[in-house]
């Protein structure tokens, strides 16, 4: 079986040949609801971080 599966992982995970064989993903895949641009992702991360910081600082005052 080794001859049949050797080299499959790079084809799937690196080259993106999703039909080349089995592929894996973790439970976090269920948290993905869209595929934003990098700029949009960074904007969201910064906004969420800012909100968390503000909320936590308010509790300290």
C-alpha positions, 0 to 999 in steps of 0.5 A, a space after each residue: 500500500 505504501 507505493 499507492 499512498 507515498 507522496 499523496 499528502 504533498 499533492 493534497 496539502 501543498 499542491 492543492 490537488 484535492 482529488 489526489 487522496 485523503 486530506 485532513 482538517 481539524 475541528 477548527 474547520 467548523 469555525 470557518 464561515 467565509 474566506 476574507 481577503 488578508 486586509 479584511 481579516 486583519 481589519 476584523 482581528 484588530 477590531 475584535 482585539 480593540 473591543 476586548 481590550 476596551 471591555 477589559 479596561 472598563 472592568 478595571 476602572 
